[in-house]
Amino acid sequence: MTSIPTPTGSQTRAQTKLTAYEHESLDKIIQRALNEGIIKEGQNYQEALPRELAKLSQQQLSNERISAAKCLWEKVGLMSTILIKMQESQNTVEDVILGVFQAHQDKLAEIWVHQHWERLEETHGRIDDGVARMEKLMDKTEELQSRMENRDQEAEEQTNGYAPEQVITDGQEKAGVRGLSAQNVAHQLQRPRHAKAIEAAKLRDRRIMVRSTTPSDNNLDENHLVVKANETITLMMGDEWMDYRQTPKVVGVQKLTGGGILCVFHTPEEVRWMMDENRLERFAQHWGSSATVKAPYYETVLPFVPLTTDLHNQQSLREIEVNNGLEKGSIASARWIKPASQRKVGQQVAHAILSFKTRMAANFAIRQHLFIKGKEIYLYKETTEALRCMKCSSY
């Protein structure tokens, strides 16, 4: 076996000196090399030091003196230490990060593309779901529209023919017909009743009420009352006689329990013609001495009307019609609800009743409101309160 040579004293001191260089800073080691003449100021150390090592190695091979060899090897150790320090200083954090990125850039690109592809697929799936929902909504809308058209047609048929309202049975519900929910029942019954209410209002526009205390009128039947009403119109017209096709005509009557007689004319225009120029008073005079006639006025409540308004003056009523865009002569009359004697001292406004000749004029005034003496009045329909017995407190 080859024995390991034991280092001499000079070798030990050289090793100790090389170890001391490792603990010094790079600037001190470079300054030491400049002082020794190994490198020069301004040189590139990475290029100059390898050349100096080559020169020293050549000198070491050509020089046989031991003292010179020790000195040269010491310089070699110094230069090698400088190279090691410079290489360690170049491995900065940026270089490490750049190296890791370059080594894994393909993997990172693959991960980025995969994540964005998944997001694109998820977005595409949401778009498909939205399109499917829109298609279902359009189908339901078309179905609802067809149902509403069918309901309108049924309501029109029921109104014209006064057919009884249909109710869906449990068997029909199980067979696929809409169920008897509160909404469905309300939707089913609302349109026919609304249509019937409109027809009833139109019938009211064609009627006037005649009250007579003559016993002979109460003994007449409907046919004879129609004949008497038309004869009264002929007597009333006198000089105003018109062509037979334009003459107002009563087509039917309805006898009331309280003794009143409802005369139904052919059109609402004929009733409005009877309400003009005191024709109703003349109609009552030719009917009989004890007869009174009442037209179908539509009364509304006017709250907080200025007291400076003269409601009993026809010129004031015409002024209200002009200022509010109403048809001329659409207001029949007006009156204060509370007598003037019951007003307080300094009172400025009060409630009044305004009667319209037509239903359309009353509805127009309720929707658009009225301006009286510059003040906006929010009128509303007058509702008749139910009679109540003061003895038993029941209606």
C-alpha positions in Angstrom: 0.0 0.0 0.0 1.2 3.5 -0.9 1.8 5.6 2.2 0.4 9.2 2.4 3.3 11.7 2.8 3.3 13.8 5.8 3.2 17.6 5.1 6.2 19.6 6.1 6.2 22.8 8.1 6.4 25.1 5.1 3.5 23.2 3.5 1.4 23.6 6.6 2.0 27.3 6.8 1.0 27.6 3.1 -2.3 25.8 3.7 -3.0 28.0 6.7 -2.4 31.0 4.6 -4.8 29.8 1.8 -7.5 29.0 4.4 -7.2 32.6 5.7 -7.9 33.9 2.2 -11.3 32.1 2.2 -12.5 34.1 5.2 -11.6 37.5 3.7 -13.9 39.6 1.6 -13.6 39.7 -2.2 -12.4 43.4 -2.2 -9.6 42.6 0.2 -8.4 39.7 -1.8 -8.5 41.7 -5.1 -6.5 44.5 -3.4 -4.0 41.9 -2.2 -3.6 40.6 -5.7 -3.1 44.1 -7.1 -0.4 44.7 -4.5 1.4 41.5 -5.4 1.3 42.5 -9.1 -0.8 39.4 -10.1 -3.4 41.6 -11.8 -3.6 45.2 -12.9 -6.1 47.9 -12.3 -9.0 47.9 -14.9 -8.4 44.4 -16.2 -11.1 41.8 -16.6 -10.3 39.4 -13.8 -12.1 36.5 -15.3 -9.9 36.8 -18.4 -6.6 37.9 -16.8 -6.5 35.4 -13.9 -6.5 32.3 -16.1 -3.7 33.7 -18.2 -1.6 34.5 -15.1 -2.2 30.9 -13.9 -0.9 29.6 -17.2 2.3 31.7 -16.8 2.8 30.6 -13.3 2.4 27.0 -14.2 5.0 27.4 -16.9 7.4 29.1 -14.5 6.8 26.3 -12.0 7.7 23.7 -14.6 10.9 25.5 -15.6 12.1 26.5 -12.1 13.6 23.8 -9.9 14.2 25.9 -6.8 12.1 24.9 -3.9 11.8 28.4 -2.4 10.6 29.8 -5.8 8.1 27.0 -6.1 6.6 27.7 -2.7 6.1 31.4 -3.6 4.6 30.6 -7.0 2.2 28.0 -5.5 1.1 30.6 -3.0 0.2 33.0 -5.8 -1.7 30.2 -7.6 -3.7 29.6 -4.4 -4.5 33.3 -4.1 -5.7 33.5 -7.7 -7.7 30.3 -7.5 -9.4 31.7 -4.4 -10.3 34.9 -6.3 -11.9 32.9 -9.1 -14.0 30.9 -6.6 -15.2 34.0 -4.8 -16.2 35.7 -8.1 -18.1 32.6 -9.3 -20.0 32.4 -6.0 -20.9 36.1 -6.2 -22.4 35.7 -9.7 -25.0 33.1 -8.5 -27.5 35.7 -7.5 -31.2 35.2 -6.7 -32.2 36.6 -10.1 -30.1 34.1 -11.9 -31.6 31.2 -9.9 -35.2 32.4 -10.6 -34.3 32.9 -14.3 -32.9 29.4 -14.4 -35.9 27.8 -12.8 -38.2 29.7 -15.2 -36.3 28.7 -18.2 -36.2 25.1 -17.1 -39.9 24.9 -16.4 -41.3 27.5 -18.9 -42.9 24.7 -21.0 -44.6 23.3 -18.0 -45.8 26.7 -16.9 -47.2 27.5 -20.4 -49.0 24.1 -20.4 -50.6 24.8 -17.0 -51.7 28.3 -18.1 -53.3 27.0 -21.3 -55.0 24.2 -19.4 -56.6 26.6 -16.8 -57.8 29.0 -19.4 -59.2 26.2 -21.5 -61.2 24.9 -18.5 -62.6 28.5 -18.0 -63.5 28.7 -21.7 -65.3 25.4 -21.5 -67.2 26.5 -18.3 -68.2 29.8 -20.0 -69.3 27.9 -23.1 -71.4 25.6 -20.9 -73.1 28.6 -19.2 -73.9 30.1 -22.6 -75.5 26.8 -23.7 -77.6 26.7 -20.5 -78.7 30.4 -21.0 -79.7 29.6 -24.6 -81.7 26.6 -23.5 -83.5 28.7 -20.8 -84.3 31.4 -23.3 -85.8 28.9 -25.6 -87.9 27.4 -22.8 -89.0 31.0 -21.8 -90.0 31.8 -25.4 -92.0 28.6 -25.6 -93.8 29.4 -22.3 -94.5 33.0 -23.6 -96.0 31.7 -26.8 -98.1 29.2 -24.8 -99.3 32.0 -22.4 -100.1 34.3 -25.3 -102.2 31.6 -27.0 -104.0 30.9 -23.7 -104.8 34.6 -23.2 -106.2 34.8 -26.8 -108.4 31.8 -26.0 -109.5 33.4 -22.8 -110.4 36.7 -24.6 -112.3 34.8 -27.2 -114.2 32.8 -24.5 -114.9 36.0 -22.6 -116.3 37.7 -25.7 -118.5 34.6 -26.4 -119.8 34.6 -22.9 -120.5 38.3 -23.0 -122.3 38.2 -26.3 -124.3 35.0 -25.5 -124.4 35.4 -21.7 -123.2 31.9 -21.4 -122.6 30.5 -17.9 -119.1 30.6 -16.6 -117.2 27.3 -16.8 -115.4 25.8 -13.9 -112.6 23.2 -14.2 -113.3 20.0 -12.4 -110.9 17.7 -10.7 -111.1 15.2 -13.6 -110.2 17.9 -16.0 -107.3 19.0 -13.8 -105.9 15.5 -13.8 -106.3 15.3 -17.5 -104.0 18.3 -18.0 -106.3 21.3 -17.6 -105.0 24.1 -15.3 -105.7 23.6 -11.7 -108.2 25.4 -9.5 -105.7 27.8 -7.8 -106.9 31.2 -6.6 -105.0 32.9 -9.4 -106.5 30.8 -12.1 -110.0 31.2 -10.7 -109.6 35.0 -10.4 -108.3 35.1 -14.0 -111.1 33.0 -15.2 -113.9 35.0 -13.5 -112.4 38.5 -13.8 -112.8 39.1 -17.6 -116.4 37.9 -17.9 -117.5 39.9 -14.9 -115.6 42.9 -16.1 -117.3 42.6 -19.5 -120.7 42.2 -17.9 -120.1 45.3 -15.8 -119.3 47.3 -19.0 -122.4 46.0 -20.7 -124.5 47.0 -17.6 -123.0 50.5 -17.7 -123.8 50.8 -21.4 -127.4 49.7 -20.6 -127.6 52.4 -17.9 -126.5 55.0 -20.4 -129.7 54.2 -22.4 -132.2 54.6 -19.5 -134.2 57.3 -17.8 -136.4 56.9 -14.8 -140.0 58.1 -14.7 -142.0 58.3 -11.4 -145.7 58.8 -11.5 -148.3 58.6 -8.8 -151.2 58.1 -11.3 -152.8 54.7 -10.5 -153.4 54.0 -14.2 -149.7 54.0 -14.9 -149.1 51.3 -12.3 -151.8 49.1 -13.9 -150.3 49.2 -17.4 -148.0 46.4 -18.6 -144.7 46.9 -20.3 -146.1 46.9 -23.8 -148.6 49.7 -23.1 -145.9 51.7 -21.2 -143.6 51.6 -24.3 -146.5 52.9 -26.4 -147.2 55.7 -23.9 -143.5 56.7 -23.7 -143.2 57.0 -27.5 -146.5 59.0 -27.7 -145.1 61.3 -25.0 -141.9 61.9 -27.0 -144.0 62.7 -30.1 -146.1 65.2 -28.1 -143.0 66.7 -26.5 -141.1 67.3 -29.7 -143.8 69.4 -31.4 -141.9 71.7 -33.7 -138.7 69.7 -33.2 -140.2 66.7 -35.0 -137.5 65.0 -37.1 -137.3 62.1 -39.5 -138.7 58.9 -38.2 -135.3 57.3 -38.4 -133.8 60.0 -36.2 -136.6 60.3 -33.7 -135.7 59.0 -30.2 -137.5 55.8 -29.5 -138.2 53.8 -26.3 -137.6 50.1 -27.0 -138.4 48.7 -23.6 -139.4 49.5 -20.0 -138.7 48.0 -16.6 -141.2 48.4 -13.8 -139.5 48.8 -10.4 -140.9 47.7 -7.0 -141.0 51.2 -5.6 -143.2 52.5 -8.4 -140.6 53.8 -10.8 -140.4 53.0 -14.5 -137.1 52.7 -16.4 -137.5 53.7 -20.0 -134.8 52.1 -22.2 -134.0 54.1 -25.4 -132.4 52.7 -28.6 -129.0 54.5 -28.2 -127.2 56.5 -25.5 -127.1 59.5 -27.8 -130.9 59.7 -27.7 -130.8 59.9 -23.9 -128.2 62.7 -24.0 -130.4 64.5 -26.5 -133.3 64.2 -24.1 -131.1 65.7 -21.3 -130.5 69.0 -23.3 -132.7 72.1 -23.5 -135.1 71.1 -20.7 -136.6 68.2 -22.8 -136.8 66.0 -19.7 -139.1 68.5 -18.0 -141.3 68.7 -21.1 -141.3 64.9 -21.3 -142.6 64.8 -17.7 -145.3 67.4 -18.4 -146.7 65.4 -21.3 -146.5 62.2 -19.4 -148.8 63.4 -16.6 -149.2 66.1 -14.0 -147.7 64.0 -11.2 -144.8 62.6 -13.2 -141.1 63.3 -12.6 -138.2 62.3 -14.8 -134.6 61.6 -13.6 -131.7 61.2 -16.0 -128.8 58.8 -15.4 -126.3 61.4 -14.0 -122.9 60.3 -12.8 -122.0 62.0 -9.6 -118.4 62.6 -8.3 -117.1 64.1 -5.1 -114.9 67.2 -5.3 -112.9 67.7 -2.1 -111.6 71.1 -0.9 -113.2 73.2 -3.6 -112.5 77.0 -3.1 -115.6 78.7 -1.8 -115.2 81.5 -4.4 -116.6 79.1 -7.0 -120.2 79.7 -7.9 -121.5 76.2 -8.5 -125.0 77.3 -9.2 -124.0 79.5 -12.1 -124.1 77.8 -15.5 -121.4 80.1 -16.7 -119.0 78.8 -14.0 -119.7 75.2 -15.0 -119.0 76.0 -18.7 -115.7 77.6 -17.6 -114.7 74.4 -15.8 -115.5 72.4 -18.9 -113.3 74.7 -21.1 -110.4 74.8 -18.7 -110.2 71.1 -18.3 -110.8 69.9 -21.9 -114.3 68.5 -21.2 -117.0 68.4 -23.9 -119.4 71.3 -23.8 -122.5 70.6 -21.7 -121.0 67.4 -20.2 -121.5 68.8 -16.6 -125.1 68.6 -15.7 -125.1 70.3 -12.3 -123.1 71.0 -9.1 -123.9 71.6 -5.5 -122.2 71.9 -2.1 -122.5 69.0 0.2 -122.8 71.0 3.4 -125.2 74.1 3.6 -123.5 77.5 3.7 -125.1 78.2 7.0 -123.1 75.4 8.7 -119.6 76.6 7.6 -117.1 77.9 10.0 -115.9 81.5 10.2 -113.0 82.1 7.8 -113.5 78.7 6.0 -111.9 78.8 2.5 -112.7 75.4 1.0 -115.5 72.8 1.1 -116.6 69.6 -0.5 -119.0 69.5 -3.5 -120.9 67.1 -5.7 -120.4 67.4 -9.5 -122.8 65.5 -11.8 -121.8 64.5 -15.3 -124.2 63.6 -18.1 -122.0 60.8 -19.5 -119.9 58.1 -18.0 -117.0 58.9 -20.3 -116.8 62.5 -19.1 -116.9 61.4 -15.4 -114.1 58.8 -16.0 -112.0 61.4 -17.9 -112.3 63.9 -15.0 -111.4 61.3 -12.4 -108.3 60.2 -14.4 -107.1 63.7 -15.4 -108.3 65.6 -12.3 -109.9 69.1 -12.5 -108.5 72.6 -12.1 -111.0 74.9 -10.4 -110.0 78.5 -9.7 -106.4 77.5 -10.3 -106.4 74.6 -7.7 -106.1 71.0 -8.7 -109.0 68.9 -7.4 -108.7 65.1 -7.1 -112.3 64.1 -7.5 -113.5 60.5 -7.0 -116.7 58.5 -7.6 -119.5 59.0 -5.1 -120.4 55.7 -3.4 -123.9 55.2 -2.0 -123.8 54.2 1.6 -125.9 51.2 2.7 -129.0 52.1 4.7 -128.7 51.1 8.4 -131.5 50.7 10.9 -131.0 52.9 13.9 -133.0 50.5 16.1 -131.3 47.1 15.4 -128.0 48.5 13.9 -128.3 46.1 10.9 -128.1 46.9 7.3 
